[in-house]
C-alpha cells in the first residue's frame, strides 16, 4: 500500500497544544509522510487569523503606513510557538526577512502566503521533516491555473524516505512571483501533493468530524456522513455545504483517490470518506443543503417550444450582461433562468429591457426572494417514491414550492422556495429521509 498525504487546517495549528496533536496524528501512522499545513488559525472566537493580519500589513505598507502593530502580533504568535514547542527554528531571522519584504512593497500574494511559509517551518522542525517551499515546486500558469509540470516537480522533490512538509495555499509563476490559490486553498495544495506522490489517500484534518447531512444551523443535531461520492459532495458544496474546498477534489478525483475528512481534536472519529462510488444502503440521500438570495427570470411566450433557438437567445442575452446562471427549468410555453442576487446585481432593468426587445415574449418578469435547496443522493435514481416523499414533506410543512428542477442523472432534486421558508423546508426534507 502507498503513503498518505495529510493537510491540516488553521484550527489544527492555532497553538502549541494543537500542533502537538498534529505530531501525534502524523507519528501514529508511518504512511503519513507528506504534510501540508495551513497558516495558524484563530485560538478563540475573538482572535485574528495570521493571514488576516498579513493582509492588514500589506494594506498598511501599500499606504506607506507603519505595520508595527499587526506585524507585532504576528511576531508574538510565531515566537511563542517556537518557544512553547522547543523547536529549533531561526524565527527571528525569518520574521525580519518577511517584514523587510512587506515594507519594501511585496505583492499581496507574497505577503498573504507568509503565514503558511512561517508555520510550515515550525511544523517541519516539530516533525523532524524536510521543508519544501511550494514556490519551488508548485507552478502557476499566466492565467492563474495550475501548471501540470507541478506534479513532476513535486514528485522529484518528495522522492526518498522520511517526512516532508509542503506549506499550503501558494506557489509561484515562471518568473518566480508568488501566486496563491483562492482563500482556503491549502486544501488544493494537499490534493496536488497527494496526486504527485500517488498517495493511497488524501486526509484533510480540520475541527469537525466530517460532513453532516444538513447544516446544524438549519437542523438540530444532524447525522454525520461516513461515505459520499465526488458527485454528491460537489452538488452539496455548490449549495452551501462547506467543509472542504470544492476545487480541491479535481486533482485527486481524476485518479480516483479517496479523500478522508477527519477531526484533529477527535482523531478516533471515522469522519467522512469521499470516493468515486459508494455502496447503496438504506440511506436514501447523502444530504440536503440550501442557499437564499436568488432571483428567477420568468418568460412566457405562446408556441415557445416551436420557436427554434428561443432558449439559446435568452441565455445569450443573460451572458451579454455578464451574468452567470444556476438553473434553467422550463415548460412548453415558459422558461426560467435562476441566478443569484449577487450575480444579477443592479442589471435587472437592463436585462428585462433586452429580453423584451429581442425576444418579444408575452410575459417577462423577475421574481426575487427565492432560496434554492438541493436534496442529493446517488441512490435516488434507483428508488421509487423519492420525489413523492420530498414534496409530501414540504406540503406537510406548509412550504410553497416555486421551482422544481431535476436533472436526468437524478442525483439531485432542486426546489425553489421563499427565502423565509428555507429553514423549515430543509428541516422537513431532512426529517422525511432520516426518520
Secondary structure, 3 states (H helix, E strand, C coil): CCCEEEEECHHHHCCHHHHHHHHHHHHCCCCEEEEEECCCCCCCCCCCCHHHHHHHHHHHHHCCCCCHHHHHHHHHHHHHHHHHHCCCCCHHHHHHHHHHHHHCCCCHHHHHHHHHHHHHHHHHHHHCCEEECHHHHCEECCCCCECCHHHHHHHHHCCCCCCEEECCCEEECCCCCEEECCCCCHHHHHHHHHHHCCCCEEEEEECCCCCECCCCCCCCCCCECCEEEHHHHHHHHHCCCCCCCHHHHHHHHCCCCEEEEEEHHHCCCCCEEEECCCCCCCCCCCEEEEEEEEEEEEEECCCHHHCCCHHHHHHHHHHHCCCCCCECCECCCEEEEEEEHHHHCCCHHHHHHHHHHHHCCCEEEEEEEEEEEEEECHHHHHCCCHHHHHHHHHHHCCCCEEEEEECCCCCEEEEEEEHHHHHHHHHHHHHHHHC
